[in-house]
Amino acid sequence: MAEEPSNGELGRLIGGLEARLDSRFGELNSRLDKVVSLDVYTIQSTYVEQRLAQLQSDIQRCSDTTAQLEDALEQYQRDEAKRREDERQKRLYQAVIPILVCLVSAAIAVWAVVAK
């Protein structure tokens, strides 16, 4: 027969194996302590999905508000330009009408003098 180990050698081999298994189980337990349970992961994933949906909704609302503000600003600029144009025309008329009245008066006066 092949040489069989003695009981003492078997005891040392088993002791060595136990020590290695204990260290491996210790490593495994330390890693398992760091692993998140499936329930916690599911809850966290659900929360993240809900938060992302809320943020997307907020972004859309901000985008809509920005578009409304841009439209309002463009309308204000058009209204302001129209108001300025109307005011410019009023000032022009206020300057031209008296000059025309003076010219017509002068023409009538000259015509009256020439007609005599």
TIDREN-786575 format. One record per atom (N, C-alpha, C): atom name; residue in one letter; x, y, z. Coordinates in steps of 0.05 Angstrom, whole numbers, plus 5000, padded with zeros to 4 digits. Example, Ala and Ser with C-alpha at 12.3 -4.5 7.8 and 13.67 -1.06 7.14 Angstrom:
<atoms>
{atome:N&residu:a&X:5264&Y:4886&Z:5156}
{atome:CA&residu:a&X:5246&Y:4910&Z:5156}
{atome:C&residu:a&X:5264&Y:4934&Z:5156}
{atome:N&residu:s&X:5257&Y:4955&Z:5142}
{atome:CA&residu:s&X:5273&Y:4979&Z:5143}
{atome:C&residu:s&X:5258&Y:5001&Z:5157}
</atoms>
This chain:
<atoms>
{atome:N&residu:m&X:5016&Y:4976&Z:5000}
{atome:CA&residu:m&X:5000&Y:5000&Z:5000}
{atome:C&residu:m&X:5017&Y:5025&Z:5000}
{atome:N&residu:a&X:5004&Y:5046&Z:4990}
{atome:CA&residu:a&X:5018&Y:5071&Z:4991}
{atome:C&residu:a&X:5020&Y:5081&Z:5019}
{atome:N&residu:e&X:5039&Y:5098&Z:5023}
{atome:CA&residu:e&X:5043&Y:5107&Z:5050}
{atome:C&residu:e&X:5019&Y:5124&Z:5059}
{atome:N&residu:e&X:5007&Y:5116&Z:5080}
{atome:CA&residu:e&X:4984&Y:5131&Z:5090}
{atome:C&residu:e&X:4994&Y:5148&Z:5112}
{atome:N&residu:p&X:4982&Y:5173&Z:5113}
{atome:CA&residu:p&X:4992&Y:5191&Z:5134}
{atome:C&residu:p&X:4983&Y:5181&Z:5162}
{atome:N&residu:s&X:4998&Y:5188&Z:5181}
{atome:CA&residu:s&X:4992&Y:5180&Z:5208}
{atome:C&residu:s&X:4969&Y:5198&Z:5219}
{atome:N&residu:n&X:4958&Y:5190&Z:5241}
{atome:CA&residu:n&X:4937&Y:5206&Z:5253}
{atome:C&residu:n&X:4946&Y:5234&Z:5260}
{atome:N&residu:g&X:4970&Y:5237&Z:5269}
{atome:CA&residu:g&X:4981&Y:5263&Z:5275}
{atome:C&residu:g&X:4983&Y:5281&Z:5250}
{atome:N&residu:e&X:4993&Y:5269&Z:5228}
{atome:CA&residu:e&X:4995&Y:5284&Z:5203}
{atome:C&residu:e&X:4967&Y:5291&Z:5193}
{atome:N&residu:l&X:4948&Y:5272&Z:5195}
{atome:CA&residu:l&X:4920&Y:5278&Z:5187}
{atome:C&residu:l&X:4909&Y:5301&Z:5204}
{atome:N&residu:g&X:4914&Y:5301&Z:5229}
{atome:CA&residu:g&X:4904&Y:5322&Z:5247}
{atome:C&residu:g&X:4916&Y:5349&Z:5238}
{atome:N&residu:r&X:4942&Y:5350&Z:5232}
{atome:CA&residu:r&X:4954&Y:5375&Z:5223}
{atome:C&residu:r&X:4943&Y:5384&Z:5196}
{atome:N&residu:l&X:4938&Y:5365&Z:5178}
{atome:CA&residu:l&X:4927&Y:5372&Z:5152}
{atome:C&residu:l&X:4898&Y:5383&Z:5155}
{atome:N&residu:i&X:4883&Y:5370&Z:5172}
{atome:CA&residu:i&X:4855&Y:5379&Z:5177}
{atome:C&residu:i&X:4856&Y:5406&Z:5191}
{atome:N&residu:g&X:4874&Y:5410&Z:5210}
{atome:CA&residu:g&X:4877&Y:5436&Z:5223}
{atome:C&residu:g&X:4884&Y:5458&Z:5203}
{atome:N&residu:g&X:4902&Y:5452&Z:5185}
{atome:CA&residu:g&X:4910&Y:5472&Z:5164}
{atome:C&residu:g&X:4886&Y:5478&Z:5146}
{atome:N&residu:l&X:4871&Y:5457&Z:5139}
{atome:CA&residu:l&X:4848&Y:5462&Z:5122}
{atome:C&residu:l&X:4827&Y:5479&Z:5137}
{atome:N&residu:e&X:4823&Y:5473&Z:5163}
{atome:CA&residu:e&X:4804&Y:5489&Z:5178}
{atome:C&residu:e&X:4812&Y:5518&Z:5180}
{atome:N&residu:a&X:4838&Y:5522&Z:5183}
{atome:CA&residu:a&X:4848&Y:5550&Z:5185}
{atome:C&residu:a&X:4843&Y:5565&Z:5158}
{atome:N&residu:r&X:4849&Y:5551&Z:5136}
{atome:CA&residu:r&X:4845&Y:5564&Z:5110}
{atome:C&residu:r&X:4815&Y:5568&Z:5105}
{atome:N&residu:l&X:4798&Y:5549&Z:5112}
{atome:CA&residu:l&X:4769&Y:5553&Z:5109}
{atome:C&residu:l&X:4759&Y:5575&Z:5126}
{atome:N&residu:d&X:4769&Y:5577&Z:5151}
{atome:CA&residu:d&X:4761&Y:5598&Z:5169}
{atome:C&residu:d&X:4768&Y:5626&Z:5157}
{atome:N&residu:s&X:4792&Y:5628&Z:5146}
{atome:CA&residu:s&X:4800&Y:5653&Z:5134}
{atome:C&residu:s&X:4784&Y:5660&Z:5110}
{atome:N&residu:r&X:4778&Y:5640&Z:5093}
{atome:CA&residu:r&X:4762&Y:5644&Z:5069}
{atome:C&residu:r&X:4733&Y:5652&Z:5077}
{atome:N&residu:f&X:4722&Y:5638&Z:5097}
{atome:CA&residu:f&X:4695&Y:5646&Z:5106}
{atome:C&residu:f&X:4695&Y:5674&Z:5119}
{atome:N&residu:g&X:4717&Y:5681&Z:5132}
{atome:CA&residu:g&X:4719&Y:5708&Z:5143}
{atome:C&residu:g&X:4719&Y:5729&Z:5121}
{atome:N&residu:e&X:4734&Y:5724&Z:5099}
{atome:CA&residu:e&X:4734&Y:5742&Z:5076}
{atome:C&residu:e&X:4706&Y:5744&Z:5064}
{atome:N&residu:l&X:4693&Y:5720&Z:5061}
{atome:CA&residu:l&X:4667&Y:5720&Z:5049}
{atome:C&residu:l&X:4647&Y:5735&Z:5067}
{atome:N&residu:n&X:4648&Y:5731&Z:5093}
{atome:CA&residu:n&X:4630&Y:5746&Z:5111}
{atome:C&residu:n&X:4634&Y:5776&Z:5110}
{atome:N&residu:s&X:4660&Y:5784&Z:5108}
{atome:CA&residu:s&X:4665&Y:5813&Z:5107}
{atome:C&residu:s&X:4655&Y:5824&Z:5081}
{atome:N&residu:r&X:4656&Y:5809&Z:5059}
{atome:CA&residu:r&X:4646&Y:5819&Z:5033}
{atome:C&residu:r&X:4615&Y:5819&Z:5034}
{atome:N&residu:l&X:4603&Y:5799&Z:5047}
{atome:CA&residu:l&X:4574&Y:5798&Z:5048}
{atome:C&residu:l&X:4563&Y:5821&Z:5066}
{atome:N&residu:d&X:4578&Y:5829&Z:5085}
{atome:CA&residu:d&X:4570&Y:5852&Z:5102}
{atome:C&residu:d&X:4569&Y:5878&Z:5085}
{atome:N&residu:k&X:4585&Y:5879&Z:5064}
{atome:CA&residu:k&X:4585&Y:5903&Z:5047}
{atome:C&residu:k&X:4565&Y:5902&Z:5025}
{atome:N&residu:v&X:4555&Y:5878&Z:5018}
{atome:CA&residu:v&X:4535&Y:5875&Z:4997}
{atome:C&residu:v&X:4508&Y:5884&Z:5006}
{atome:N&residu:v&X:4495&Y:5900&Z:4989}
{atome:CA&residu:v&X:4468&Y:5910&Z:4996}
{atome:C&residu:v&X:4448&Y:5888&Z:4990}
{atome:N&residu:s&X:4429&Y:5886&Z:5008}
{atome:CA&residu:s&X:4408&Y:5865&Z:5004}
{atome:C&residu:s&X:4391&Y:5873&Z:4980}
{atome:N&residu:l&X:4377&Y:5853&Z:4969}
{atome:CA&residu:l&X:4360&Y:5858&Z:4945}
{atome:C&residu:l&X:4337&Y:5877&Z:4951}
{atome:N&residu:d&X:4326&Y:5875&Z:4976}
{atome:CA&residu:d&X:4304&Y:5893&Z:4983}
{atome:C&residu:d&X:4313&Y:5922&Z:4984}
{atome:N&residu:v&X:4336&Y:5926&Z:4996}
{atome:CA&residu:v&X:4347&Y:5954&Z:4997}
{atome:C&residu:v&X:4353&Y:5964&Z:4969}
{atome:N&residu:y&X:4364&Y:5947&Z:4952}
{atome:CA&residu:y&X:4370&Y:5955&Z:4925}
{atome:C&residu:y&X:4345&Y:5961&Z:4909}
{atome:N&residu:t&X:4324&Y:5945&Z:4913}
{atome:CA&residu:t&X:4298&Y:5950&Z:4899}
{atome:C&residu:t&X:4286&Y:5976&Z:4908}
{atome:N&residu:i&X:4287&Y:5981&Z:4934}
{atome:CA&residu:i&X:4276&Y:6006&Z:4945}
{atome:C&residu:i&X:4291&Y:6030&Z:4934}
{atome:N&residu:q&X:4318&Y:6027&Z:4935}
{atome:CA&residu:q&X:4334&Y:6049&Z:4925}
{atome:C&residu:q&X:4330&Y:6054&Z:4895}
{atome:N&residu:s&X:4328&Y:6033&Z:4880}
{atome:CA&residu:s&X:4323&Y:6036&Z:4851}
{atome:C&residu:s&X:4296&Y:6049&Z:4845}
{atome:N&residu:t&X:4276&Y:6041&Z:4861}
{atome:CA&residu:t&X:4249&Y:6053&Z:4857}
{atome:C&residu:t&X:4251&Y:6083&Z:4864}
{atome:N&residu:y&X:4264&Y:6090&Z:4886}
{atome:CA&residu:y&X:4267&Y:6118&Z:4893}
{atome:C&residu:y&X:4282&Y:6134&Z:4872}
{atome:N&residu:v&X:4303&Y:6123&Z:4861}
{atome:CA&residu:v&X:4319&Y:6137&Z:4841}
{atome:C&residu:v&X:4302&Y:6141&Z:4816}
{atome:N&residu:e&X:4286&Y:6121&Z:4808}
{atome:CA&residu:e&X:4269&Y:6123&Z:4785}
{atome:C&residu:e&X:4247&Y:6145&Z:4789}
{atome:N&residu:q&X:4236&Y:6145&Z:4813}
{atome:CA&residu:q&X:4216&Y:6166&Z:4819}
{atome:C&residu:q&X:4228&Y:6193&Z:4819}
{atome:N&residu:r&X:4252&Y:6195&Z:4831}
{atome:CA&residu:r&X:4265&Y:6222&Z:4832}
{atome:C&residu:r&X:4273&Y:6231&Z:4804}
{atome:N&residu:l&X:4282&Y:6213&Z:4787}
{atome:CA&residu:l&X:4288&Y:6221&Z:4759}
{atome:C&residu:l&X:4263&Y:6230&Z:4745}
{atome:N&residu:a&X:4241&Y:6216&Z:4749}
{atome:CA&residu:a&X:4216&Y:6224&Z:4736}
{atome:C&residu:a&X:4208&Y:6252&Z:4746}
{atome:N&residu:q&X:4211&Y:6257&Z:4772}
{atome:CA&residu:q&X:4204&Y:6283&Z:4783}
{atome:C&residu:q&X:4222&Y:6305&Z:4771}
{atome:N&residu:l&X:4248&Y:6299&Z:4769}
{atome:CA&residu:l&X:4267&Y:6318&Z:4758}
{atome:C&residu:l&X:4261&Y:6324&Z:4728}
{atome:N&residu:q&X:4253&Y:6303&Z:4713}
{atome:CA&residu:q&X:4246&Y:6307&Z:4686}
{atome:C&residu:q&X:4221&Y:6325&Z:4683}
{atome:N&residu:s&X:4202&Y:6320&Z:4702}
{atome:CA&residu:s&X:4178&Y:6337&Z:4702}
{atome:C&residu:s&X:4185&Y:6366&Z:4709}
{atome:N&residu:d&X:4203&Y:6370&Z:4728}
{atome:CA&residu:d&X:4212&Y:6397&Z:4735}
{atome:C&residu:d&X:4226&Y:6410&Z:4712}
{atome:N&residu:i&X:4243&Y:6395&Z:4698}
{atome:CA&residu:i&X:4257&Y:6406&Z:4675}
{atome:C&residu:i&X:4237&Y:6414&Z:4653}
{atome:N&residu:q&X:4217&Y:6398&Z:4648}
{atome:CA&residu:q&X:4197&Y:6404&Z:4628}
{atome:C&residu:q&X:4182&Y:6429&Z:4635}
{atome:N&residu:r&X:4174&Y:6431&Z:4661}
{atome:CA&residu:r&X:4159&Y:6454&Z:4671}
{atome:C&residu:r&X:4177&Y:6480&Z:4668}
{atome:N&residu:c&X:4202&Y:6478&Z:4675}
{atome:CA&residu:c&X:4220&Y:6501&Z:4672}
{atome:C&residu:c&X:4223&Y:6508&Z:4642}
{atome:N&residu:s&X:4225&Y:6488&Z:4625}
{atome:CA&residu:s&X:4227&Y:6494&Z:4596}
{atome:C&residu:s&X:4202&Y:6508&Z:4586}
{atome:N&residu:d&X:4179&Y:6498&Z:4595}
{atome:CA&residu:d&X:4154&Y:6511&Z:4586}
{atome:C&residu:d&X:4152&Y:6540&Z:4596}
{atome:N&residu:t&X:4160&Y:6544&Z:4621}
{atome:CA&residu:t&X:4160&Y:6571&Z:4633}
{atome:C&residu:t&X:4179&Y:6589&Z:4618}
{atome:N&residu:t&X:4203&Y:6579&Z:4611}
{atome:CA&residu:t&X:4222&Y:6595&Z:4596}
{atome:C&residu:t&X:4211&Y:6602&Z:4569}
{atome:N&residu:a&X:4198&Y:6583&Z:4556}
{atome:CA&residu:a&X:4186&Y:6589&Z:4529}
{atome:C&residu:a&X:4165&Y:6611&Z:4532}
{atome:N&residu:q&X:4148&Y:6609&Z:4553}
{atome:CA&residu:q&X:4127&Y:6630&Z:4557}
{atome:C&residu:q&X:4140&Y:6657&Z:4562}
{atome:N&residu:l&X:4161&Y:6658&Z:4578}
{atome:CA&residu:l&X:4175&Y:6683&Z:4584}
{atome:C&residu:l&X:4187&Y:6695&Z:4558}
{atome:N&residu:e&X:4199&Y:6677&Z:4542}
{atome:CA&residu:e&X:4211&Y:6687&Z:4517}
{atome:C&residu:e&X:4189&Y:6698&Z:4498}
{atome:N&residu:d&X:4166&Y:6685&Z:4497}
{atome:CA&residu:d&X:4144&Y:6695&Z:4481}
{atome:C&residu:d&X:4134&Y:6722&Z:4491}
{atome:N&residu:a&X:4132&Y:6724&Z:4518}
{atome:CA&residu:a&X:4122&Y:6749&Z:4530}
{atome:C&residu:a&X:4142&Y:6771&Z:4525}
{atome:N&residu:l&X:4168&Y:6765&Z:4526}
{atome:CA&residu:l&X:4189&Y:6785&Z:4520}
{atome:C&residu:l&X:4187&Y:6795&Z:4491}
{atome:N&residu:e&X:4184&Y:6776&Z:4473}
{atome:CA&residu:e&X:4181&Y:6783&Z:4445}
{atome:C&residu:e&X:4157&Y:6801&Z:4440}
{atome:N&residu:q&X:4135&Y:6794&Z:4453}
{atome:CA&residu:q&X:4110&Y:6810&Z:4450}
{atome:C&residu:q&X:4115&Y:6838&Z:4461}
{atome:N&residu:y&X:4128&Y:6839&Z:4484}
{atome:CA&residu:y&X:4133&Y:6865&Z:4497}
{atome:C&residu:y&X:4151&Y:6882&Z:4478}
{atome:N&residu:q&X:4171&Y:6870&Z:4466}
{atome:CA&residu:q&X:4189&Y:6885&Z:4448}
{atome:C&residu:q&X:4174&Y:6895&Z:4424}
{atome:N&residu:r&X:4155&Y:6878&Z:4413}
{atome:CA&residu:r&X:4139&Y:6887&Z:4390}
{atome:C&residu:r&X:4121&Y:6910&Z:4398}
{atome:N&residu:d&X:4108&Y:6908&Z:4422}
{atome:CA&residu:d&X:4090&Y:6929&Z:4432}
{atome:C&residu:d&X:4106&Y:6955&Z:4436}
{atome:N&residu:e&X:4129&Y:6952&Z:4448}
{atome:CA&residu:e&X:4146&Y:6976&Z:4453}
{atome:C&residu:e&X:4155&Y:6989&Z:4427}
{atome:N&residu:a&X:4162&Y:6973&Z:4407}
{atome:CA&residu:a&X:4170&Y:6985&Z:4382}
{atome:C&residu:a&X:4146&Y:6999&Z:4369}
{atome:N&residu:k&X:4122&Y:6987&Z:4370}
{atome:CA&residu:k&X:4098&Y:7001&Z:4359}
{atome:C&residu:k&X:4092&Y:7027&Z:4374}
{atome:N&residu:r&X:4095&Y:7026&Z:4401}
{atome:CA&residu:r&X:4090&Y:7050&Z:4416}
{atome:C&residu:r&X:4109&Y:7072&Z:4409}
{atome:N&residu:r&X:4135&Y:7065&Z:4405}
{atome:CA&residu:r&X:4155&Y:7085&Z:4398}
{atome:C&residu:r&X:4149&Y:7096&Z:4370}
{atome:N&residu:e&X:4141&Y:7079&Z:4352}
{atome:CA&residu:e&X:4135&Y:7088&Z:4325}
{atome:C&residu:e&X:4111&Y:7107&Z:4325}
{atome:N&residu:d&X:4090&Y:7100&Z:4341}
{atome:CA&residu:d&X:4067&Y:7118&Z:4343}
{atome:C&residu:d&X:4075&Y:7145&Z:4355}
{atome:N&residu:e&X:4092&Y:7144&Z:4375}
{atome:CA&residu:e&X:4101&Y:7169&Z:4388}
{atome:C&residu:e&X:4117&Y:7186&Z:4369}
{atome:N&residu:r&X:4134&Y:7172&Z:4353}
{atome:CA&residu:r&X:4150&Y:7187&Z:4333}
{atome:C&residu:r&X:4132&Y:7200&Z:4312}
{atome:N&residu:q&X:4111&Y:7186&Z:4304}
{atome:CA&residu:q&X:4093&Y:7198&Z:4284}
{atome:C&residu:q&X:4078&Y:7221&Z:4296}
{atome:N&residu:k&X:4070&Y:7219&Z:4321}
{atome:CA&residu:k&X:4056&Y:7242&Z:4334}
{atome:C&residu:k&X:4074&Y:7266&Z:4336}
{atome:N&residu:r&X:4099&Y:7262&Z:4343}
{atome:CA&residu:r&X:4117&Y:7285&Z:4344}
{atome:C&residu:r&X:4122&Y:7297&Z:4317}
{atome:N&residu:l&X:4124&Y:7280&Z:4297}
{atome:CA&residu:l&X:4127&Y:7290&Z:4269}
{atome:C&residu:l&X:4103&Y:7307&Z:4261}
{atome:N&residu:y&X:4079&Y:7296&Z:4266}
{atome:CA&residu:y&X:4055&Y:7312&Z:4260}
{atome:C&residu:y&X:4054&Y:7338&Z:4276}
{atome:N&residu:q&X:4062&Y:7337&Z:4301}
{atome:CA&residu:q&X:4062&Y:7361&Z:4317}
{atome:C&residu:q&X:4081&Y:7382&Z:4306}
{atome:N&residu:a&X:4102&Y:7374&Z:4293}
{atome:CA&residu:a&X:4121&Y:7393&Z:4281}
{atome:C&residu:a&X:4113&Y:7402&Z:4253}
{atome:N&residu:v&X:4101&Y:7383&Z:4238}
{atome:CA&residu:v&X:4094&Y:7389&Z:4210}
{atome:C&residu:v&X:4069&Y:7406&Z:4207}
{atome:N&residu:i&X:4048&Y:7400&Z:4223}
{atome:CA&residu:i&X:4022&Y:7414&Z:4221}
{atome:C&residu:i&X:4025&Y:7444&Z:4226}
{atome:N&residu:p&X:4039&Y:7453&Z:4247}
{atome:CA&residu:p&X:4042&Y:7483&Z:4249}
{atome:C&residu:p&X:4057&Y:7496&Z:4226}
{atome:N&residu:i&X:4077&Y:7481&Z:4215}
{atome:CA&residu:i&X:4091&Y:7492&Z:4192}
{atome:C&residu:i&X:4073&Y:7494&Z:4168}
{atome:N&residu:l&X:4057&Y:7474&Z:4164}
{atome:CA&residu:l&X:4038&Y:7475&Z:4141}
{atome:C&residu:l&X:4017&Y:7497&Z:4145}
{atome:N&residu:v&X:4008&Y:7501&Z:4169}
{atome:CA&residu:v&X:3988&Y:7522&Z:4175}
{atome:C&residu:v&X:4001&Y:7549&Z:4169}
{atome:N&residu:c&X:4026&Y:7552&Z:4177}
{atome:CA&residu:c&X:4040&Y:7577&Z:4172}
{atome:C&residu:c&X:4044&Y:7582&Z:4142}
{atome:N&residu:l&X:4051&Y:7560&Z:4128}
{atome:CA&residu:l&X:4055&Y:7563&Z:4099}
{atome:C&residu:l&X:4028&Y:7570&Z:4085}
{atome:N&residu:v&X:4007&Y:7557&Z:4093}
{atome:CA&residu:v&X:3981&Y:7563&Z:4081}
{atome:C&residu:v&X:3973&Y:7591&Z:4088}
{atome:N&residu:s&X:3977&Y:7600&Z:4113}
{atome:CA&residu:s&X:3970&Y:7627&Z:4120}
{atome:C&residu:s&X:3986&Y:7647&Z:4104}
{atome:N&residu:a&X:4012&Y:7642&Z:4101}
{atome:CA&residu:a&X:4029&Y:7660&Z:4085}
{atome:C&residu:a&X:4020&Y:7660&Z:4056}
{atome:N&residu:a&X:4013&Y:7637&Z:4045}
{atome:CA&residu:a&X:4004&Y:7636&Z:4017}
{atome:C&residu:a&X:3978&Y:7652&Z:4014}
{atome:N&residu:i&X:3960&Y:7650&Z:4033}
{atome:CA&residu:i&X:3934&Y:7665&Z:4032}
{atome:C&residu:i&X:3940&Y:7694&Z:4034}
{atome:N&residu:a&X:3958&Y:7702&Z:4052}
{atome:CA&residu:a&X:3965&Y:7730&Z:4055}
{atome:C&residu:a&X:3977&Y:7741&Z:4030}
{atome:N&residu:v&X:3995&Y:7726&Z:4018}
{atome:CA&residu:v&X:4008&Y:7735&Z:3993}
{atome:C&residu:v&X:3987&Y:7736&Z:3971}
{atome:N&residu:w&X:3970&Y:7717&Z:3969}
{atome:CA&residu:w&X:3949&Y:7717&Z:3948}
{atome:C&residu:w&X:3930&Y:7741&Z:3952}
{atome:N&residu:a&X:3924&Y:7747&Z:3978}
{atome:CA&residu:a&X:3906&Y:7770&Z:3983}
{atome:C&residu:a&X:3919&Y:7796&Z:3975}
{atome:N&residu:v&X:3945&Y:7798&Z:3979}
{atome:CA&residu:v&X:3959&Y:7823&Z:3972}
{atome:C&residu:v&X:3961&Y:7824&Z:3941}
{atome:N&residu:v&X:3967&Y:7803&Z:3928}
{atome:CA&residu:v&X:3970&Y:7802&Z:3900}
{atome:C&residu:v&X:3943&Y:7807&Z:3886}
{atome:N&residu:a&X:3922&Y:7797&Z:3898}
{atome:CA&residu:a&X:3896&Y:7799&Z:3886}
{atome:C&residu:a&X:3885&Y:7828&Z:3887}
{atome:N&residu:k&X:3894&Y:7845&Z:3904}
{atome:CA&residu:k&X:3883&Y:7872&Z:3906}
{atome:C&residu:k&X:3893&Y:7889&Z:3884}
</atoms>
